[in-house]
């Protein structure tokens, strides 16, 4: 009952339901969309494969829930901004994968036989080298960093804010060092979130949603 009462008072948490259609759509794209465009640039050839970066890469699965939980419990405004930037970017990424089916051919043929190399092999066995540009890994990580930068709540926690910047940067670097993404994917993923942050923070969208069916998230 307490959880239901909390949910009624914090209806903006319903934004998290976006994960259901997103994961469904992403799964279907992985199954049925075949890459027609291979993403590559000269910078990719200069970036070495470093299996140790699998650790910050996997830490993405901690950053996202931590960002949602922190903002959900501490600032409705930050939570809403995070959802709009992050989910907006994820939606645009899905559209890009449909309109321009893309993939990469950067993965090494072999790697060191150690725990980190085995982790990379396990990842690549379940994650196809398709639907890569823009990078959702990067776009979502940068979204968390943007909200941390603009959050009034986090002004009193400069150490935590700096930690999120570094965390997001390491995740973004990791996508290139373990050859999950091209530098092109990373640049476009970061640019996507930065672009979306402009209307989210610059437009009075909350006032425009009042009186509409979307008012429930306010």
N, C-alpha and C positions, 0 to 999 in steps of 0.2 A: 504493500500500500504506500509506503514512504517513497518507493521508487516511482510509482505512478503519479503521486503528488508532485514529486520533483519534475517529472516529465511534463506535467500540465503547466507548471510554472516556467519551464525552460523549453518552450516549443521549438526554439531554433535548433535543438539537438536533432530534429527530424531531417535536417540537411544531410546527416550521415547516411540516410537511406539511399543517397546517390550511389553508394558503393555497390548496391545490388545490380542496377542496370549497367553500371560501368564494368564490373567484373564479368557479367554475362556477355556484354558486347566484346570485351577484350578476348575472352575465351573463344568466341565464335570467329573473330578475326584471326587468331592464332591457328585455328583449325582450317579455315577456308580461304584466307587471302594469301596468295603467293606473290613474293616480291618480284617486281618488274624493273625496279630502279635500285642499283647498288650504290650505297652512299660511301664516298671515299674522298679524302683530300691528302695533300702531300704531308701535312702535319701528322697524320695517322702513322705514316711510315717512320717517323722520327721518335714516336712514343714507344718505349720498350714494354714488353709484357712482364708485369711484376705480380706474381700470384698472391703476394701478401696483401694486396689491396682488396682481396675478397672479403676481408674483415670489415673495412668501412663500407664496402658495397652492401653486405648483408645487414649492416647497422641501419640501413634505410628502413628496414622493417621495425625498428625501434623508434626512429625519429618521427615517423608519421603518427603512430598512436600517441606518442609523448606530446607532440604538438597539439593534436586534437584534444587530448585530455587536459593539458595545462590551460589552453584557452577556454575550453568548455567550463572548467571549474573556476576560472579567475576573471574572464572578461568576455561577455557576450559579443561585444563589438569586435574584438580580436578573432573570436571564433567565426563569426559571420564573414569577416574579411578573408580569413584563411580559407574557408570553404569556397568562397566566390573565386578567389584567385586560383586555388589548387584545382577545384572541380572544373572551372572554366578552361584551364589549361589542358586538363585531361580529356575534356570533350573535344577540344580543337585537335589534340593529338590523334584521337580516334578518327576524326574526319579526315585528317591528313593521311592516315594509313589506308583509308578507303579510297580516297581520290588519287593518291600517289603511293601505291603499294611498294614499300621499300624494305631493304634488308642490307646486310653487310657481309663482307668476306674477309674478316680480319683475324679470326680465331686461329691460334697456332695449331699445327698438326699434332704436336706432342708437348708435354710439360713435365716439370719435375715431379718425381714420385715422392711427394711429402703431403702432409695434411692440408696445406694450402692449395697445392696443385690438385689434389683429389677433390677439394671443395669446389674449385672452379670447374672441374670435369663434371661433378654432380649437378652444378647449376646449368651448365651448357647442355646436359643430357635432357633436361626438362624445359629449357628456355630456348626457343628457336631464334636464329639470327634474323628475324623479320620484325616488322613494325617497330622500327628503331628511331625514326626521325620525324618530329622532334623527340627527344628523350623524356619519357614520363618520369624516370628516376631523377633526372636533373630538374625538370620543371617543378616537381613537387617539393624537392629539397630547397630550391631557391624560394618557393612560396613560403615555406616555414621561416627562412632567413629574413624575407621581406617583412613578414608580420612581426617578427622579433624586433626588427629595426624600427618599426613604426609604433610598437606597443607602448602605451603609457605605463602599463603595469610593469614592464621590464626595464623602465628607466632606473629603477632602484636596484636592478640586478645586472650591472654591466658585465660581470664575469660570466653569468649565464648567457647573456646575449652574445658575447664574444665566442663562447663555446659553441653556440648554435651556428654562427658564421663559419667557424672552422669545421664543424661537423658537416655542414652542407657542402663546403668546398671539398672536403675529403671524399664524400660520396660522389660528387661530380667528377673528380679526378679518377676515382676508382673505376668508373664506367669505361674510361679510356685505357687505363693500365691493365685491366683484365680483358680488354678487347670486346667488351659488350656493346660499346658504342664508338662511333666516329666522333672526332672533334666537331664535325658539322652538327651532329645530333645534340651535343652538349651546348654549343653556342646558341642554337635555335631554341633549345629547351629553356635555357636561362633567359633569353630575349623574350620568349613567350610570357613567362611569369612577370617579368619586369614591365612588359607592355600592358598586361591585364591589371597590374597594380595601379596604373594611372587612373582609369575610370573608377575602380573600386574605392580609392582614397580621394579622388577628385570630384566625383559626381555625388549628388545628394540622392542616391538611389533608395535610401530608406523611406524618404518622404514620398517618392513615386510609387512605392509598393503599398502604401497605406490605402485601404479601400479596395484592394485587389485580392484575388485568391491566394496570392503569395504572401499576404500579410502574416500568415501563420508563422513564418520564420523570423519575424521581427521580435 
